[in-house]
């Protein structure tokens, strides 16, 4: 018998039989059936309260808005996914326009270009798995095409969020997306740019990650 099994057996003996989980009451997590526009308004208010930035776009206009945003910040380059439709659309857009920065693709092992990633990349863009209106949080689901360092390292992180994937609460998001069926090694909840505080409680942004978080909401 393993140590784990021995511990569980002692607990069963003390409880007088098989252990069963208690009934869970999630009624306290219920919220009104808010409309998409109400969720967007709440999400925007919450994420802007922690220095996030929100821009409203459409499927046809988000590349234009992205070019304006990065141009205003003089970004020299933009890290994009190779396979995701975001990266595919940006690569095709560069054939027709010159206002986008140089595109970089995260298609190498981190060991081979760690210095470039940490020192020379100005901005990155990633997809999201959704958002949580109540806390102003983005749900990030890293994979080999969009590793977590894409959102954690560059000074400017641009995230694309579809309004149809904006949930009221964390519990609602987990239920709707059936998280219990399987999760990645890393799942991230991102609420605003990187921030930290010293012993004097002075809040600083961008010390251990992106200085700016820019969210493009596709409506």
N, C-alpha and C positions, 0 to 999 in steps of 0.2 A: 504494500500500500504506500502510495506517495505521500509526501508531507501534506499536500493540498487535500488529498482524500481523507487523511487522518484528521485534519482540522475540521473538515466538513462533517465527518462521522461523529466527532465529539459534540459538534453543535446540534446534530440531529438527535443524539442521545439526550442532550440537555433539554431539547424542545419536545421530546417525546414522539418523534416521528419525522416524516419528510418536511423539509422547509418549504413554505409557500410564500410567494410575494404578496404583500397586502394589497388590497384594492386601491387603485390610484384615482384620486379625484382631481380632474383637470379643469373643473368648472371655473376655478379662480382665474384661469388663463384665457377664458373666453372674452372676446371683444365684439363690439358692434360690427355688423356686416358693412364695412366701409367700402365706398366706391374706389375705383382706381385713382381718380383725381384726388380724393381725400388721402389715400395712402401716399401718393407722390408728395403732396403738400407737407405731410407729417415727416416723411423721410427727409425731404429737403431741409426742413426746419431743424431736425435733430442733427443731421450731419454737418450743416453749416455752423451749428453751435460749437463744434469741435474743429473748426477751420477746414472742413471739407468744402468743395466747390461743385456746384451742380449746373449742368447745361441741358436744356430741353432740345431734343433733336427728333428727326424722323429717319427712316431707313435711307432716304435719298440725301439727307443733309448732314449726317454726322461726320463724314470725311471733310466737308467744307469747314465745319465748326472746329474739328480737330486741327486742321491746318492753321486756322486763325489763332487758336489757343497756343499752339507750339511756336507759331511765328512771333507772337507777342512776348514770348519768353526766350526767343533766340535759341531754341533748341537745335543743336547741330545734327542729332540723330534720334532715332526712335526704334526701340527694341520691340519686335512683333513676333507672334507665333507663326510657325511655318504652315501648319495644316488647317488651323481654325479659319472660318470664313472671314474673320476680322483681318487676319494677315493676308489672306488671298485677295480680298478687296483692296487693301492698301497697296499691294504690289501691282495690281492691275491699274490702280489710279495713278501711280507714278509714271505710267506710259503716256498719260494725257495731260499732266500738270507738273509744275515745277515748284509749287509752294509747300510741298511736304519735305520734311528733313530726310536725310539719308536713312534708309531702312536697314536695320540689323536683324538677323534671324538667329534665334536661340536654337541652333542645331548642332552644337558641339558639347562635349563633356565639360563640366565646369572647370576641371583642372587645366584645360588647354587655353582658356581665355578668361580666367579669374581676374587678372590684372585689368583687362579691358572693361569687364563688367563693372568692377568696383571703382574704376577711375575715369573711364571715358564715356560711359553711356549717360546721356542726358535725360532720357525719358523712356518709358515703356507703356505699352497698352495691352490690356488683358480682357478677356471675357469675364463674366460672373455667372454664378449659378442662380443668382437671385439677390434680393435685398430684404431687409427687415425694417419696416416703417417705424415701429415703436422705438427702436434704438438707433436708427440711422446707420445701419450696418450693411456691409456687402458680404455675401457668401462667396468665398473663393474655393474652388475645387481643383487644386493643382494636379497636373498630369505631366507626361513626358513632353507634350507639345507646349504646355504653359507651366513650367516649373515654378515653385513658390518664390525663388529668387527674383523672378521677373517683377513681382509686386513688392518685394521687400528691400531691394537694393537701389534702383535708379532714383535720383532726386525727385523726379516727377512721375507719378503713377496715374495713368488714365485708365479708368475702368468703364466698360460698356455694360449698361444695365437695361434690360427690357422691362418696360412698365408692366407688362403682363406677368412678370416673374417677381413682382414686389409683393411681399406678404406683410400682414399686420404684425405678427409676433413670431418669435423664434420657434415656438411650439407649432404654430400653423405651418411654417416652412418645413419643419421636420416631418410633419404628418403628410403634407401635400406631396413632398418629394420622396416619401417612403425611405427615410434615411436608415431605418432598421434593417433594410434589405442589403445594405452594404455601403461602406464609406471608404474613401481613399486613406492612404497613410497619413496625409496631412489635410485637414480641412480648416480654413481660416475664416474668421469673422473680422472684417476690417471696418473700423469706425474712425475715419479721419486720418490725417497724416501721422507719421511717427512722432511720439512725444515722450518726454521724460522730465523728471524733476530732481533737483539736487536736495541736499539736506536742509537748505533754507526755503524749500518749497517754491523755487523759481521754475516755472514751466518753460521748457525749451522744445522746439519742434525740429524734426529732421536730424536728430543726433544719431539715431541708430536705424535709420530707414528714410523713406521718402519725406521730403520737405513739403510736398504738395500732393493732395489726392484730388483728382478731378473726375467727376462722374458724368458720363454722357447718358442721359436717360432717353431711350428710344421709345417714343410714344406712337 
